[in-house]
């Protein structure tokens, strides 16, 4: 277990109406493809859905270029669950992968599951992964470096 205290949950996942963001910065289309492949192939990620204008669509056969082209004309969301935590991606920009996490149902086990996800994602795409308050990528609450080491406030 990475984190051992309920106080850590309050520090990282306080309830104030905002989300937490998981970022991978300085990405390119190859990183996005690696991200999608990881999400689809991971055995502990489930309830994967791609929504175009809030209606689920089949994304088999679509690559990341197709998704960013769809994003030009539609509202696009990829959602999935890890340990009953809903995570959403909206394909804002090719330059960064941003995932939204709702802090309202986080417990100690789920916090550890999120951090494990961040570690595995970092390894898959060979980039640092950070957890931040919503829309504040300069405030790193938790960071996983390229060696898989966890740094936290």
N, C-alpha and C positions, 0 to 999 in steps of 0.2 A: 504494500500500500504506500503510495507516494505521500499523500496528505493524511494526517491522523487526527485533526482537530475540527470540530464543528465551527470553531472561531474562524478557521481559514475560509470556510464557506461564506460566512458573513463578510469577510474582507473582500473576496473576489466576486461573490454573487449576491451582493446586497440588493434588496428590492426597492427600487425607486422609480419604476415605470420604464426604465431604459433596458436595452439589450446589452449583451456582451458580444464583442466581435473577435473572431479568430481571423488573423491576417497571415497571408504569405505575400511578401512584398517583392517588387522587381521581377514579376513573372512574365512569361512569354507563352505563346500557344502550346509549345511543347510541355511546359509545366502544367498548363490547364488540362492537356490530354492525359498526362500522368496522374493528375488529381482525379479526373473522371474514371480512369481505369481502376485506380485504387478504390474509389467509392463503390464501384460496381462489383469488384472482385473480393472485397473484404468480407470475411465471414461473420464479423460482429456488427456490421452496419446493415440496417434493415429498413423496411418501409420506404424504399427509395422511390421517389416520384418526380417527374418533370411536369410542370404546369405552365401552359401557355394561356395567358389571360384567365387564370384561375381554373382552367380545365385541364385535367391530366391528359398527357399525350405519351405515345410510345416513342422512346428515344433510341431504340436499338437501330444501329446503322447510322446514327447521327454522330458527327465528330464536333469538336469544339468550334471549328470555323462555322459549321452549320448553325450551332447554337447562338453564336454571336451575330450571325446574319438574321436569325429569327428575332433576336433581341432588338434589332433596329425598328421593328414594326409591332412588337408584342411585349407585354409584361411577361417575363420568364423567371421561374423559380424552380430550383432543384431543392428538394427537401429529403431528409433522411433522418433516421434515429440511431442513437448510440445509447444503450442502457436507458431507454425511455426518455432521452433528451432529444427534442426536436432541434435540428440544425438546418438552416436555410441558406441558400446561395442565390444571388440575384444577377450575377454576371454583369456587374457595373462597368468593369474595365478589364482589358487584357493585362494591364500592368500589375494587377494585384488580385489575389483570390481573397474575397471577404465572405466570411460565414457568420450568420447571426445565431446567437444562442440566447434563449429565454432563461433568465436566472431563477424564475419562480419555483421550479421543481427540482432544484439541485440539492442533493444530499452528499455525504462524504464519498460514498461509492461512485456516484455519478461524476463528482469532481475528478476523481481518479480516472474514470473512464474517459472523460474529456481530455485530460492531460495525456493519457496513453494514446488516444487518437492523434493528438498533436505531435507526439513523438514519432508515431508510425508515419504520419503524413510528412514530417520533416525528412525522414529517411527515404520515403518513396520519391519525393521530388527534389531532394538534396538542397533544401532551403530552410532558413530559420522560420519558425512559426510562433506567432505571438497571440496572446489573449489580452484584450484591452477593454476599457469601457467603450460604450457605443460611440462610433465616429471619432475616436481619439487614438489613432495608431501610434502617436508619440508617447502615450502612457502605457508602458508594458507592465501588466500585472503578472503575467507568466510568460517566459520565453523558453523555447526549446531551440538550442543551437544546433549547428551542423553535426556535432558529435552525439546528439541525443541527450545532452545534459539539460537539466531543468533549472532555470533561474527564476526566482520569484521574489516579490516585494515582501 
